[in-house]
Amino acid sequence: MYRKAHTPKEGSTVAVYVLNIHENLLQTFVPVKYMDVELAYVGSDEGTDVFVGGASRHGELYRHLFHISSNSGGAGGNQVIHNLDVSSDPYELRIISNSSSPNHLVIRMYYRSIHGQTLGIMSEYQMMKLAD
């Protein structure tokens, strides 16, 4: 499941992405064991604060909070979070930003097997199609 919400708050926009993650997400014979999340800032203003977190019914699995702008991270303002564990227990992946610009982030997720083989790549557009 995927949701994207824009919630006005005193003239600003907050983007919220929620995706249920589990090892059979891609429906392949090989289970997904690791995930990399890549975020690229494409806005023209000063950047945005981004929260990336995972939580299951057992509690918080991970939390990353950072500022991303066109001058941060690698080329073009990229930030990559590597080697997030994926298990058979479903959990929610949340990506939240506080930018006032619509369409300010480009998101890609890279799914890998236990041996590091890339099983699939999902873009934000594909996540929205999956939700429909």
C-alpha positions as CSV (number, residue, x, y, z in Angstrom):
1,M,0.0,0.0,0.0
2,Y,1.2,3.5,-0.8
3,R,-0.2,6.9,0.2
4,K,0.9,10.3,-0.6
5,A,-0.7,13.2,1.2
6,H,-0.2,17.0,1.0
7,T,-1.4,18.7,4.2
8,P,-1.4,22.5,4.2
9,K,0.0,24.0,7.4
10,E,0.2,27.7,7.5
11,G,0.9,28.0,3.8
12,S,3.3,25.1,3.5
13,T,3.0,21.6,2.2
14,V,4.0,18.4,3.8
15,A,4.5,15.3,1.7
16,V,3.9,11.9,3.4
17,Y,4.7,8.6,1.7
18,V,3.7,5.3,3.4
19,L,4.6,1.9,2.0
20,N,4.0,-1.5,3.5
21,I,7.3,-3.4,3.1
22,H,7.9,-7.2,3.4
23,E,10.1,-9.8,1.8
24,N,7.4,-10.8,-0.8
25,L,6.8,-7.2,-1.9
26,L,8.0,-7.9,-5.5
27,Q,6.3,-11.3,-5.7
28,T,9.4,-13.0,-7.0
29,F,10.7,-16.5,-6.1
30,V,13.7,-14.9,-4.3
31,P,12.7,-13.0,-1.2
32,V,13.7,-9.4,-0.7
33,K,16.1,-9.1,2.2
34,Y,17.7,-5.6,1.8
35,M,16.5,-2.3,0.5
36,D,18.2,1.0,-0.4
37,V,16.2,4.2,-0.4
38,E,17.4,7.0,-2.7
39,L,16.0,10.5,-2.4
40,A,16.9,13.3,-4.8
41,Y,15.9,16.9,-4.2
42,V,14.6,18.6,-7.3
43,G,13.2,21.8,-5.8
44,S,14.6,25.2,-6.4
45,D,14.4,26.7,-2.9
46,E,16.6,26.1,0.2
47,G,15.8,22.4,0.5
48,T,13.7,20.4,2.9
49,D,14.0,18.3,6.0
50,V,13.3,14.6,5.4
51,F,12.4,11.8,7.8
52,V,12.7,8.2,6.7
53,G,11.5,5.6,9.2
54,G,10.4,2.1,9.6
55,A,8.0,0.7,12.2
56,S,6.5,-2.7,12.8
57,R,4.0,-3.9,15.3
58,H,7.1,-4.6,17.5
59,G,8.2,-1.0,17.5
60,E,10.5,1.3,15.6
61,L,13.0,-0.4,13.3
62,Y,15.0,2.5,12.0
63,R,14.9,6.3,11.8
64,H,16.8,8.7,9.6
65,L,16.4,12.5,9.7
66,F,18.4,14.8,7.4
67,H,18.3,18.0,5.4
68,I,18.5,17.7,1.7
69,S,18.9,20.4,-0.9
70,S,20.2,20.8,-4.4
71,N,23.8,21.2,-3.0
72,S,23.7,18.3,-0.4
73,G,24.8,14.7,-0.7
74,G,26.0,13.6,-4.0
75,A,25.5,15.1,-7.4
76,G,22.1,16.8,-7.7
77,G,21.3,16.6,-4.0
78,N,20.9,12.8,-3.6
79,Q,20.8,11.0,-0.3
80,V,20.9,7.2,-0.2
81,I,20.1,5.1,2.9
82,H,21.8,1.7,2.3
83,N,21.0,-1.8,3.6
84,L,17.7,-1.5,5.3
85,D,16.6,-4.9,6.5
86,V,13.4,-6.4,5.0
87,S,11.8,-9.4,6.8
88,S,8.8,-11.6,6.5
89,D,6.9,-9.4,9.0
90,P,5.3,-6.5,7.2
91,Y,6.3,-3.0,8.4
92,E,5.5,0.5,7.4
93,L,8.1,2.6,5.6
94,R,7.4,6.3,6.1
95,I,9.0,9.2,4.1
96,I,8.0,12.6,5.3
97,S,9.3,16.0,4.1
98,N,8.3,19.6,5.0
99,S,8.9,21.4,1.7
100,S,6.5,24.0,0.5
101,S,7.2,23.0,-3.2
102,P,5.1,20.3,-4.8
103,N,7.0,17.5,-6.5
104,H,10.3,18.4,-4.7
105,L,11.6,14.8,-4.1
106,V,12.3,12.0,-6.5
107,I,12.3,8.6,-4.7
108,R,13.7,5.3,-5.8
109,M,13.9,2.0,-3.9
110,Y,16.4,-0.7,-4.8
111,Y,15.4,-4.2,-3.5
112,R,18.1,-6.9,-3.1
113,S,18.3,-10.6,-2.2
114,I,20.3,-11.9,0.8
115,H,23.3,-12.4,-1.6
116,G,23.1,-8.7,-2.8
117,Q,21.5,-9.5,-6.2
118,T,19.2,-6.6,-7.3
119,L,15.7,-8.0,-7.6
120,G,13.9,-4.8,-8.6
121,I,13.9,-1.0,-8.6
122,M,10.7,0.9,-7.8
123,S,10.2,4.6,-8.6
124,E,7.7,6.9,-7.0
125,Y,5.5,6.6,-10.2
126,Q,5.5,2.8,-9.9
127,M,4.6,3.1,-6.2
128,M,1.6,5.2,-7.1
129,K,0.5,2.7,-9.8
130,L,0.9,-0.1,-7.2
131,A,-1.5,1.8,-4.9
132,D,-4.1,2.2,-7.7
